[in-house]
Amino acid sequence: MGNVTDFQQVFSPTQQFLLLQAYVDQVLTEAELLNFSLLETTEQVPVVFYTKGLLVITPAVDFDQFSHAFYPAKDLGLRQVQEKLEITAPTEHWELAFQDEAEARQMKADLTYLFQQTAEQ
């Protein structure tokens, strides 16, 4: 987790976003880039939701040292608890926080729809 902390200390929030966006541009295909969400967990871990599943990004001060773990959509669970959205994989768990329950509910609906696109392909 030290990489995330170093990354956050060295770069401003705007720079962090631009670097994460550049990494996503490198990892996803053109088609996948048309429909994805780059968010941050409650533990400040950058995550990308897209039709195939979830990328959990490990940023670094050196862009070439960025890495990610991939979790297929079929292995992910979504559960809304008030203004939070819990994402579970067989061996991992993440939490996203939102302004209110309505926003969390909408994100759950959006992600459910996004993941269904893979099931239909």
LOVO-340678 format. One record per residue: residue in three letters; residue number from 1; x, y, z of N, C-alpha, C, O in turn. Coordinates in Angstrom, 1 decimal. Layout:
BEGIN
REC   resn   resi      nxx      nyy      nzz     caxx     cayy     cazz      cxx      cyy      czz      oxx      oyy      ozz
REC    ALA    NUM        X        Y        Z        X        Y        Z        X        Y        Z        X        Y        Z
...
***
This chain:
BEGIN
REC   resn   resi      nxx      nyy      nzz     caxx     cayy     cazz      cxx      cyy      czz      oxx      oyy      ozz
REC    MET      1      0.8     -1.2      0.0      0.0      0.0      0.0      0.9      1.3      0.0      0.4      2.4     -0.2
REC    GLY      2      2.2      1.1      0.3      3.1      2.2      0.3      3.1      3.0     -1.0      3.2      4.2     -1.0
REC    ASN      3      2.9      2.3     -2.2      3.0      2.9     -3.5      1.8      3.9     -3.6      2.1      5.0     -4.1
REC    VAL      4      0.6      3.6     -3.1     -0.5      4.5     -3.2     -0.2      5.8     -2.4     -0.4      6.9     -2.8
REC    THR      5      0.4      5.6     -1.2      0.7      6.7     -0.3      1.7      7.6     -1.0      1.6      8.8     -1.0
REC    ASP      6      2.8      7.0     -1.5      3.9      7.8     -2.2      3.3      8.5     -3.3      3.6      9.7     -3.5
REC    PHE      7      2.5      7.9     -4.1      1.8      8.5     -5.3      1.0      9.7     -4.9      1.1     10.7     -5.5
REC    GLN      8      0.2      9.6     -3.8     -0.6     10.7     -3.3      0.2     11.8     -2.7     -0.2     13.0     -2.8
REC    GLN      9      1.4     11.5     -2.2      2.2     12.6     -1.6      3.0     13.3     -2.7      3.2     14.5     -2.5
REC    VAL     10      3.4     12.6     -3.7      4.2     13.3     -4.8      3.3     14.1     -5.7      3.7     15.2     -6.2
REC    PHE     11      2.2     13.6     -6.1      1.3     14.2     -7.1      0.1     14.9     -6.5     -0.5     14.4     -5.6
REC    SER     12     -0.3     16.0     -7.1     -1.5     16.7     -6.8     -2.7     15.8     -7.2     -2.5     14.9     -8.1
REC    PRO     13     -3.9     16.0     -6.7     -5.1     15.3     -7.1     -5.3     15.3     -8.6     -5.7     14.3     -9.2
REC    THR     14     -5.1     16.5     -9.2     -5.2     16.6    -10.7     -4.2     15.8    -11.4     -4.5     15.1    -12.4
REC    GLN     15     -3.0     15.8    -11.0     -1.9     15.0    -11.6     -2.2     13.5    -11.4     -2.0     12.7    -12.3
REC    GLN     16     -2.7     13.1    -10.2     -3.0     11.7    -10.0     -4.1     11.3    -11.0     -4.0     10.2    -11.6
REC    PHE     17     -5.1     12.1    -11.1     -6.2     11.7    -12.0     -5.7     11.6    -13.5     -6.0     10.6    -14.1
REC    LEU     18     -4.8     12.5    -13.9     -4.3     12.4    -15.3     -3.4     11.2    -15.5     -3.5     10.6    -16.5
REC    LEU     19     -2.6     10.9    -14.5     -1.8      9.7    -14.6     -2.6      8.4    -14.6     -2.3      7.5    -15.3
REC    LEU     20     -3.6      8.3    -13.7     -4.5      7.2    -13.7     -5.2      7.0    -15.0     -5.4      5.9    -15.5
REC    GLN     21     -5.7      8.2    -15.6     -6.4      8.1    -16.8     -5.5      7.6    -17.9     -5.9      6.9    -18.8
REC    ALA     22     -4.2      8.1    -17.9     -3.2      7.6    -18.9     -3.0      6.1    -18.8     -2.9      5.4    -19.8
REC    TYR     23     -3.0      5.6    -17.6     -2.8      4.2    -17.4     -4.0      3.4    -17.9     -3.8      2.4    -18.6
REC    VAL     24     -5.2      3.9    -17.6     -6.4      3.3    -18.1     -6.4      3.2    -19.6     -6.7      2.2    -20.2
REC    ASP     25     -6.0      4.4    -20.2     -5.9      4.4    -21.7     -5.0      3.4    -22.3     -5.2      2.9    -23.4
REC    GLN     26     -3.9      3.1    -21.5     -2.9      2.1    -21.9     -3.5      0.6    -21.8     -3.1     -0.2    -22.6
REC    VAL     27     -4.3      0.4    -20.8     -4.7     -0.9    -20.4     -5.9     -1.4    -21.2     -6.0     -2.5    -21.6
REC    LEU     28     -6.9     -0.5    -21.3     -8.2     -0.9    -21.9     -8.1     -0.7    -23.4     -7.3      0.0    -23.9
REC    THR     29     -9.0     -1.5    -24.1     -9.1     -1.4    -25.5     -9.9     -0.1    -25.9    -10.5      0.5    -25.0
REC    GLU     30     -9.9      0.3    -27.2    -10.7      1.4    -27.6    -12.1      1.2    -27.3    -12.8      2.2    -26.8
REC    ALA     31    -12.7      0.1    -27.5    -14.1     -0.2    -27.2    -14.4     -0.1    -25.7    -15.4      0.4    -25.3
REC    GLU     32    -13.5     -0.7    -24.9    -13.7     -0.6    -23.5    -13.6      0.8    -22.9    -14.2      1.1    -21.9
REC    LEU     33    -12.8      1.6    -23.6    -12.7      3.0    -23.1    -14.0      3.8    -23.3    -14.1      4.9    -22.7
REC    LEU     34    -14.9      3.3    -24.1    -16.1      4.0    -24.3    -17.1      4.0    -23.1    -18.0      4.8    -23.0
REC    ASN     35    -16.9      3.0    -22.2    -17.8      2.8    -21.1    -17.1      2.3    -19.9    -17.0      1.1    -19.7
REC    PHE     36    -16.5      3.2    -19.1    -15.8      2.7    -17.9    -16.0      3.8    -16.8    -16.4      5.0    -17.1
REC    SER     37    -15.8      3.4    -15.5    -15.8      4.4    -14.4    -14.5      4.2    -13.6    -14.2      3.1    -13.2
REC    LEU     38    -13.8      5.4    -13.4    -12.6      5.4    -12.6    -13.0      6.0    -11.3    -13.4      7.2    -11.2
REC    LEU     39    -13.0      5.2    -10.2    -13.4      5.7     -8.9    -12.3      5.4     -7.9    -11.2      4.8     -8.2
REC    GLU     40    -12.5      5.8     -6.6    -11.6      5.6     -5.6    -12.3      4.9     -4.4    -13.4      5.4     -4.0
REC    THR     41    -11.8      3.9     -3.8    -12.4      3.2     -2.7    -12.3      4.1     -1.4    -11.6      5.1     -1.4
REC    THR     42    -12.9      3.6     -0.4    -12.8      4.4      0.9    -11.4      4.3      1.4    -11.0      5.1      2.3
REC    GLU     43    -10.6      3.4      1.0     -9.2      3.3      1.4     -8.3      3.9      0.4     -7.1      3.7      0.4
REC    GLN     44     -8.8      4.8     -0.5     -8.1      5.6     -1.5     -7.4      4.7     -2.5     -6.3      5.1     -3.0
REC    VAL     45     -7.9      3.6     -2.9     -7.4      2.7     -3.9     -8.1      3.0     -5.2     -9.4      2.9     -5.2
REC    PRO     46     -7.4      3.4     -6.3     -8.1      3.6     -7.5     -8.6      2.3     -8.2     -7.9      1.3     -8.2
REC    VAL     47     -9.9      2.3     -8.6    -10.5      1.2     -9.2    -11.2      1.6    -10.5    -11.7      2.7    -10.6
REC    VAL     48    -11.2      0.7    -11.5    -11.8      0.9    -12.8    -12.9     -0.1    -13.0    -12.5     -1.3    -13.0
REC    PHE     49    -14.1      0.3    -13.2    -15.2     -0.7    -13.6    -15.4     -0.5    -15.1    -15.5      0.6    -15.6
REC    TYR     50    -15.4     -1.7    -15.7    -15.8     -1.7    -17.2    -16.5     -3.0    -17.5    -16.6     -3.8    -16.6
REC    THR     51    -16.8     -3.2    -18.7    -17.7     -4.3    -19.1    -17.1     -5.7    -18.7    -17.9     -6.6    -18.3
REC    LYS     52    -15.8     -5.8    -18.7    -15.3     -7.1    -18.4    -15.1     -7.4    -16.9    -15.0     -8.5    -16.4
REC    GLY     53    -15.1     -6.3    -16.1    -15.0     -6.4    -14.7    -14.4     -5.2    -14.0    -14.8     -4.1    -14.2
REC    LEU     54    -13.4     -5.5    -13.1    -12.9     -4.5    -12.2    -11.3     -4.6    -12.3    -10.7     -5.7    -12.2
REC    LEU     55    -10.7     -3.4    -12.4     -9.3     -3.3    -12.3     -9.0     -2.6    -11.0     -9.5     -1.5    -10.8
REC    VAL     56     -8.2     -3.1    -10.2     -7.7     -2.5     -8.9     -6.3     -2.0     -9.2     -5.4     -2.8     -9.4
REC    ILE     57     -6.1     -0.7     -9.3     -4.8     -0.2     -9.8     -3.9      0.1     -8.6     -4.3      0.6     -7.5
REC    THR     58     -2.7     -0.3     -8.7     -1.6      0.1     -7.8     -0.7      1.1     -8.5      0.1      0.7     -9.3
REC    PRO     59     -1.0      2.4     -8.2     -0.1      3.4     -8.8      1.2      3.5     -8.1      1.5      2.9     -7.1
REC    ALA     60      2.1      4.2     -8.8      3.5      4.3     -8.3      4.0      5.7     -8.7      3.4      6.3     -9.6
REC    VAL     61      5.0      6.2     -8.1      5.6      7.4     -8.5      6.1      7.4     -9.9      6.0      8.3    -10.7
REC    ASP     62      6.7      6.2    -10.3      7.2      6.0    -11.7      6.1      5.3    -12.5      5.6      4.2    -12.1
REC    PHE     63      5.6      6.0    -13.5      4.5      5.5    -14.3      4.7      4.1    -14.8      3.8      3.3    -14.9
REC    ASP     64      5.9      3.7    -15.1      6.2      2.4    -15.6      6.0      1.3    -14.5      6.0      0.1    -14.9
REC    GLN     65      5.9      1.7    -13.3      5.7      0.8    -12.2      4.2      0.6    -11.8      3.9     -0.2    -10.9
REC    PHE     66      3.3      1.3    -12.5      1.9      1.1    -12.2      1.6     -0.4    -12.5      2.2     -1.0    -13.4
REC    SER     67      0.6     -0.9    -11.8      0.2     -2.3    -12.0     -1.3     -2.4    -11.6     -1.9     -1.4    -11.1
REC    HIS     68     -1.9     -3.5    -11.9     -3.3     -3.7    -11.6     -3.6     -5.2    -11.4     -2.9     -6.1    -11.9
REC    ALA     69     -4.7     -5.4    -10.6     -5.2     -6.8    -10.5     -6.6     -6.7    -11.2     -7.3     -5.7    -11.1
REC    PHE     70     -6.9     -7.8    -11.9     -8.2     -7.9    -12.6     -9.1     -8.9    -12.0     -8.7    -10.0    -11.6
REC    TYR     71    -10.4     -8.5    -11.8    -11.4     -9.3    -11.3    -12.6     -9.4    -12.3    -13.2     -8.3    -12.6
REC    PRO     72    -12.9    -10.5    -12.9    -14.0    -10.7    -13.9    -15.3    -10.3    -13.3    -15.6    -10.5    -12.1
REC    ALA     73    -16.2     -9.7    -14.1    -17.5     -9.2    -13.7    -18.3    -10.4    -13.1    -19.0    -10.2    -12.1
REC    LYS     74    -18.2    -11.6    -13.6    -19.0    -12.7    -13.1    -18.6    -13.1    -11.7    -19.4    -13.8    -11.0
REC    ASP     75    -17.4    -12.7    -11.2    -17.0    -13.0     -9.9    -17.2    -11.9     -8.9    -16.9    -12.1     -7.7
REC    LEU     76    -17.8    -10.8     -9.3    -18.0     -9.7     -8.4    -19.5     -9.6     -7.9    -20.4     -9.9     -8.6
REC    GLY     77    -19.5     -9.2     -6.6    -20.8     -9.0     -6.0    -21.0     -7.5     -5.6    -20.0     -6.9     -5.3
REC    LEU     78    -22.2     -7.0     -5.8    -22.5     -5.6     -5.4    -23.5     -5.6     -4.4    -24.6     -6.2     -4.5
REC    ARG     79    -23.3     -4.8     -3.3    -24.3     -4.7     -2.2    -24.3     -3.3     -1.7    -23.2     -2.7     -1.3
REC    GLN     80    -25.4     -2.6     -1.7    -25.6     -1.3     -1.2    -25.9     -1.3      0.3    -26.9     -2.0      0.6
REC    VAL     81    -25.2     -0.6      1.0    -25.5     -0.4      2.5    -25.6      1.1      2.7    -24.5      1.8      2.9
REC    GLN     82    -26.7      1.7      2.8    -27.0      3.1      2.9    -26.2      3.8      1.8    -26.5      3.6      0.7
REC    GLU     83    -25.3      4.8      2.2    -24.6      5.6      1.2    -23.3      4.9      0.7    -22.5      5.6      0.1
REC    LYS     84    -23.2      3.6      1.0    -21.9      2.9      0.6    -22.3      1.8     -0.4    -23.4      1.2     -0.3
REC    LEU     85    -21.3      1.4     -1.2    -21.5      0.3     -2.1    -20.3     -0.6     -1.9    -19.2     -0.3     -2.0
REC    GLU     86    -20.7     -1.9     -1.5    -19.7     -2.9     -1.2    -19.5     -3.7     -2.5    -20.4     -4.2     -3.1
REC    ILE     87    -18.2     -3.9     -2.8    -17.9     -4.8     -4.0    -17.1     -5.9     -3.4    -16.1     -5.8     -2.7
REC    THR     88    -17.5     -7.1     -3.8    -16.8     -8.3     -3.3    -16.4     -9.2     -4.4    -17.1     -9.3     -5.5
REC    ALA     89    -15.2     -9.8     -4.3    -14.7    -10.8     -5.2    -14.4    -12.0     -4.3    -14.4    -11.9     -3.0
REC    PRO     90    -14.1    -13.2     -4.8    -13.9    -14.3     -4.0    -12.8    -14.1     -2.9    -13.0    -14.7     -1.8
REC    THR     91    -11.8    -13.3     -3.1    -10.8    -13.2     -2.1    -10.6    -11.7     -1.6     -9.7    -11.5     -0.8
REC    GLU     92    -11.4    -10.8     -2.1    -11.2     -9.4     -1.8    -12.5     -8.7     -1.5    -13.6     -9.2     -1.8
REC    HIS     93    -12.4     -7.5     -1.0    -13.5     -6.7     -0.7    -13.2     -5.2     -0.7    -12.1     -4.8     -0.2
REC    TRP     94    -14.0     -4.4     -1.4    -13.8     -3.0     -1.4    -15.1     -2.2     -1.1    -16.1     -2.8     -1.2
REC    GLU     95    -14.9     -1.0     -0.8    -16.1     -0.2     -0.4    -16.0      1.2     -1.1    -14.9      1.8     -1.1
REC    LEU     96    -17.1      1.7     -1.7    -17.1      3.0     -2.3    -18.1      3.8     -1.4    -19.2      3.3     -1.0
REC    ALA     97    -17.8      5.0     -1.2    -18.7      5.9     -0.4    -19.3      7.0     -1.3    -18.6      7.5     -2.2
REC    PHE     98    -20.5      7.3     -1.1    -21.2      8.3     -1.9    -21.8      9.4     -1.0    -21.9      9.2      0.2
REC    GLN     99    -22.3     10.4     -1.6    -23.0     11.5     -0.9    -24.2     11.1     -0.1    -24.4     11.5      1.0
REC    ASP    100    -25.0     10.2     -0.8    -26.2      9.8     -0.1    -26.6      8.4     -0.7    -26.0      7.9     -1.6
REC    GLU    101    -27.7      7.9     -0.2    -28.2      6.6     -0.6    -28.6      6.5     -2.0    -28.4      5.5     -2.7
REC    ALA    102    -29.2      7.6     -2.5    -29.7      7.7     -3.9    -28.5      7.5     -4.9    -28.6      6.9     -5.9
REC    GLU    103    -27.4      8.2     -4.6    -26.2      8.1     -5.4    -25.6      6.7     -5.4    -25.2      6.2     -6.4
REC    ALA    104    -25.6      6.1     -4.2    -25.0      4.7     -4.1    -25.9      3.8     -4.9    -25.5      2.9     -5.6
REC    ARG    105    -27.2      4.0     -4.8    -28.2      3.1     -5.5    -28.0      3.3     -7.0    -28.1      2.3     -7.7
REC    GLN    106    -27.8      4.5     -7.5    -27.7      4.7     -8.9    -26.4      4.1     -9.4    -26.4      3.5    -10.5
REC    MET    107    -25.3      4.2     -8.6    -24.0      3.6     -9.0    -24.2      2.0     -9.1    -23.7      1.4    -10.0
REC    LYS    108    -24.9      1.5     -8.1    -25.1      0.0     -8.2    -25.9     -0.4     -9.4    -25.5     -1.3    -10.1
REC    ALA    109    -26.9      0.4     -9.8    -27.7      0.1    -11.0    -26.8      0.3    -12.2    -26.9     -0.6    -13.1
REC    ASP    110    -26.0      1.3    -12.3    -25.1      1.5    -13.4    -24.1      0.4    -13.6    -23.9     -0.1    -14.7
REC    LEU    111    -23.5      0.0    -12.5    -22.5     -1.1    -12.5    -23.2     -2.5    -12.9    -22.6     -3.3    -13.6
REC    THR    112    -24.3     -2.7    -12.4    -25.1     -3.9    -12.7    -25.3     -3.9    -14.2    -25.1     -5.0    -14.9
REC    TYR    113    -25.8     -2.8    -14.8    -26.0     -2.7    -16.2    -24.7     -2.9    -17.0    -24.7     -3.7    -18.0
REC    LEU    114    -23.6     -2.3    -16.5    -22.3     -2.4    -17.2    -21.9     -3.9    -17.3    -21.5     -4.4    -18.3
REC    PHE    115    -22.0     -4.6    -16.1    -21.6     -5.9    -16.1    -22.5     -6.9    -16.9    -22.0     -7.9    -17.4
REC    GLN    116    -23.7     -6.5    -17.0    -24.6     -7.3    -17.8    -24.3     -7.3    -19.3    -24.6     -8.2    -20.1
REC    GLN    117    -23.6     -6.2    -19.7    -23.2     -6.1    -21.1    -22.2     -7.2    -21.5    -22.2     -7.7    -22.6
REC    THR    118    -21.4     -7.6    -20.5    -20.4     -8.7    -20.8    -21.2    -10.0    -20.9    -20.9    -10.8    -21.8
REC    ALA    119    -22.2    -10.2    -20.0    -22.9    -11.5    -20.0    -23.7    -11.6    -21.3    -23.9    -12.8    -21.8
REC    GLU    120    -24.1    -10.5    -22.0    -24.8    -10.6    -23.2    -23.9    -10.7    -24.4    -24.5    -11.0    -25.5
REC    GLN    121    -22.7    -10.5    -24.3    -21.8    -10.6    -25.5    -21.4    -12.0    -25.8    -20.6    -12.2    -26.7
***
